[in-house]
Amino acid sequence: MPVSRLLTTAVLLGLLAVPAFAVDAPDRACVTKAEQRAAVVAHKAIPLAQAIKSLHGQRAEVVRARLCRQGDNLVYVLTLLARSGKVTNATVDAANGELISGH
């Protein structure tokens, strides 16, 4: 990855840190990495790579990924950075990989 792109991504991640928490709904609680691994091993969630593939050719880079509880379900909340610089979010059902919202 070129240094300029790396710096741009690092700056954007720093800027996204605060607003990204505001995106989380009050009924959404994200799990730790250890809990995420346990959910995948127990087949309660698909692997993150499979969730990212469900975006079907998005021309965007995943800059943040979290596994969260939404009600009784697990969802991946993905923060995407498009080539245009636009930041969007996508929510993927962690049980089956279906896109719930976003691009």
C-alpha positions as CSV (number, residue, x, y, z in Angstrom):
1,M,0.0,0.0,0.0
2,P,1.5,3.4,-1.0
3,V,2.5,5.6,1.9
4,S,0.1,8.4,0.9
5,R,-2.8,6.0,0.9
6,L,-1.7,4.5,4.2
7,L,-1.6,7.9,5.8
8,T,-5.0,8.9,4.3
9,T,-6.5,5.7,5.7
10,A,-4.9,6.3,9.1
11,V,-6.2,9.8,9.2
12,L,-9.7,8.7,8.2
13,L,-9.7,5.9,10.8
14,G,-8.8,8.5,13.4
15,L,-11.6,10.7,12.3
16,L,-14.1,7.9,12.1
17,A,-13.4,6.7,15.6
18,V,-15.9,9.1,17.3
19,P,-18.7,9.1,14.7
20,A,-18.7,5.3,14.3
21,F,-19.8,4.9,17.9
22,A,-22.7,7.2,17.2
23,V,-23.8,4.9,14.4
24,D,-24.4,2.1,16.9
25,A,-28.0,1.8,17.9
26,P,-28.8,1.8,21.6
27,D,-29.8,-1.9,21.3
28,R,-26.6,-2.8,19.6
29,A,-23.6,-4.1,21.7
30,C,-20.5,-5.1,19.9
31,V,-18.5,-8.1,21.1
32,T,-14.8,-8.5,21.8
33,K,-12.5,-10.3,19.3
34,A,-12.4,-13.3,21.6
35,E,-16.2,-13.5,21.6
36,Q,-16.2,-13.0,17.8
37,R,-13.9,-16.0,17.4
38,A,-16.0,-18.1,19.7
39,A,-19.2,-17.2,17.8
40,V,-17.6,-18.3,14.5
41,V,-16.3,-21.5,16.0
42,A,-19.7,-22.3,17.4
43,H,-21.3,-21.6,14.0
44,K,-23.3,-18.7,15.4
45,A,-21.6,-16.3,13.0
46,I,-19.9,-16.6,9.6
47,P,-16.3,-15.6,9.3
48,L,-15.7,-11.9,8.6
49,A,-14.2,-12.6,5.2
50,Q,-17.4,-14.3,4.1
51,A,-19.5,-11.3,5.4
52,I,-17.3,-8.9,3.4
53,K,-17.8,-11.1,0.3
54,S,-21.5,-10.5,0.7
55,L,-21.0,-6.9,-0.4
56,H,-20.8,-8.3,-4.0
57,G,-18.1,-6.3,-5.7
58,Q,-18.4,-3.0,-3.8
59,R,-15.7,-0.6,-4.9
60,A,-15.0,0.3,-1.3
61,E,-12.4,-0.7,1.3
62,V,-13.5,-2.0,4.6
63,V,-11.9,0.2,7.2
64,R,-13.7,-1.1,10.3
65,A,-15.6,-4.2,11.1
66,R,-17.4,-5.1,14.2
67,L,-19.5,-8.1,15.3
68,C,-22.5,-6.8,17.3
69,R,-25.6,-8.1,19.0
70,Q,-28.7,-6.5,17.6
71,G,-31.6,-7.8,19.6
72,D,-31.3,-11.6,19.6
73,N,-29.2,-11.6,16.4
74,L,-25.5,-11.1,15.5
75,V,-24.7,-8.6,12.8
76,Y,-21.4,-7.4,11.2
77,V,-21.3,-3.6,11.1
78,L,-18.9,-2.6,8.3
79,T,-17.5,0.9,7.8
80,L,-16.6,1.3,4.1
81,L,-14.4,3.9,2.4
82,A,-15.2,4.3,-1.3
83,R,-12.6,5.4,-3.8
84,S,-14.4,8.8,-4.0
85,G,-13.6,9.2,-0.2
86,K,-17.2,8.7,0.8
87,V,-17.7,6.8,4.1
88,T,-20.7,4.5,4.4
89,N,-21.8,1.7,6.7
90,A,-23.2,-1.7,5.8
91,T,-24.9,-4.2,8.1
92,V,-24.6,-7.9,7.3
93,D,-26.5,-10.7,9.1
94,A,-23.8,-12.7,10.7
95,A,-25.8,-15.9,10.7
96,N,-26.2,-16.1,6.9
97,G,-24.3,-13.3,5.2
98,E,-27.3,-11.4,3.9
99,L,-26.9,-7.7,3.5
100,I,-29.4,-6.0,5.9
101,S,-28.7,-2.4,5.2
102,G,-26.1,-0.3,3.4
103,H,-24.5,-0.9,0.0
